[in-house]
Amino acid sequence: MMKFKSPPVNSLSLDFLTEFSISLEKLENDRACRGVIITSAIPKIFSSGLDITEMCGKSVEHYAEFWRAVQEMWLRLYGSNMVTVAAVNGASPAGGCLIALSCDYRIMAENPKFSIGLNEAQLGIVAPFWFKDTFVNVVGQRIAERALQLGSLYPAPEALKLGLVDELVPEEKLLEKASAVMAQWLALPDHARQITKSMMRKAVLDRLVAHREEDIKYFINFISKESIQKSLRMYMEMLKKKKS
Ligand SMILES: CCCC/C=C\CC(=O)SCCNC(=O)CCNC(=O)[C@H](O)C(C)(C)COP(=O)(O)OP(=O)(O)OC[C@H]1O[C@@H](n2cnc3c(N)ncnc32)[C@H](O)[C@@H]1OP(=O)(O)O
């Protein structure tokens, strides 16, 4: 089990992403480890998505390093040979949703206050093609078109209806259920499951691998625009104001 614990909201900073990728690599190379349950140690928050401060007012070199770390995390998780189960025990916007979507199975706490989705459009930014591809592979083109254009965050019951998560359980049963699902998936021979998983995900993974440097350049160019920086600053201010 991997439990995110980066207070206050498990935002995906460069350090967090680097540590997450290293942990995944270690587990992947450990022949005794066949599966991982991903959850959060912070009440009410699974992950608040990419750390917005990493994308505000930084150098081009920093943006490149940060984006490479985001790509690396996704390539490792989406391409993992292990069984991956997300036990979503709180809010899961944007990058947090990407992590859940990259797992093989998603179980969410049945609390309507917890929401999940790719809300990038609400921040005035655009979910990259590989976020979009991952989303489409889970919910299909039609739902993805609407959800991504509107930057919708779905409360748990709606997320279940759309197929964004696979099941809802009472919060106190989340880990028990995740373990049961893991046992069910691990009952199959690894090689057949792994080859099937790779067959299903390869095209989407290969697309980023083939365009990785281009994707970094695109990100730097996009995020460096003054209009985008302004949108992000306003969003951060809105988050802070919400508290007062
Ligand atoms: C081309 C670009 C592609 C980019 C692709 C992906 C983009 C992303 O992933 S962008 C991140 C999108 N995330 C969000 O929109 C979530 C924003 N956060 C929230 O909605 C709430 O914070 C949340 C529901 C997660 C938790 O709510 P609360 O428990 O009420 O906490 P607070 O809102 O008070 O937040 C505490 C503290 O954390 C700061 N914060 C929150 N989210 C982020 C974040 N993603 N990055 C950086 N910092 C974040 C928030 O501002 C508060 O800070 P302080 O005021 O200094 O305490």
The ligand as a Gaussian input file, in Angstrom:
#p B3LYP/6-31G(d) Opt

LIG

0 1
 C       -0.728000      22.680000     -19.532000
 C       -0.976000      22.479000     -18.064000
 C       -1.538000      21.146000     -17.772000
 C       -1.749000      20.973000     -16.304000
 C       -2.367000      19.745000     -15.927000
 C       -2.913000      19.518000     -14.701000
 C       -3.184000      20.657000     -13.834000
 C       -3.427000      20.433000     -12.381000
 O       -3.399000      19.379000     -11.778000
 S       -3.652000      21.948000     -11.682000
 C       -4.251000      21.617000     -10.067000
 C       -5.734000      21.580000     -10.085000
 N       -6.206000      21.441000      -8.739000
 C       -7.267000      22.066000      -8.290000
 O       -7.962000      22.773000      -8.992000
 C       -7.578000      21.859000      -6.828000
 C       -7.400000      23.118000      -6.071000
 N       -7.627000      22.906000      -4.660000
 C       -8.848000      22.739000      -4.107000
 O       -9.871000      22.724000      -4.757000
 C       -8.880000      22.584000      -2.619000
 O       -7.654000      23.043000      -2.104000
 C       -9.109000      21.122000      -2.152000
 C      -10.553000      20.710000      -2.464000
 C       -8.129000      20.159000      -2.773000
 C       -8.916000      21.077000      -0.599000
 O       -9.744000      22.052000       0.003000
 P       -9.457000      22.472000       1.510000
 O       -9.284000      21.292000       2.369000
 O      -10.535000      23.468000       1.858000
 O       -8.015000      23.161000       1.480000
 P       -7.641000      24.627000       0.941000
 O       -8.356000      24.949000      -0.311000
 O       -7.774000      25.599000       2.060000
 O       -6.100000      24.430000       0.560000
 C       -5.079000      24.358000       1.564000
 C       -3.834000      25.026000       1.028000
 O       -3.365000      24.296000      -0.111000
 C       -3.260000      25.157000      -1.252000
 N       -3.547000      24.373000      -2.465000
 C       -4.657000      23.678000      -2.754000
 N       -4.549000      23.053000      -3.919000
 C       -3.317000      23.363000      -4.402000
 C       -2.617000      22.989000      -5.591000
 N       -3.129000      22.186000      -6.510000
 N       -1.377000      23.485000      -5.750000
 C       -0.817000      24.300000      -4.826000
 N       -1.437000      24.679000      -3.672000
 C       -2.685000      24.197000      -3.480000
 C       -4.285000      26.242000      -0.977000
 O       -4.014000      27.381000      -1.728000
 C       -4.108000      26.439000       0.509000
 O       -2.938000      27.198000       0.698000
 P       -2.812000      28.256000       1.918000
 O       -3.911000      29.264000       1.705000
 O       -1.451000      28.841000       1.769000
 O       -3.014000      27.457000       3.176000

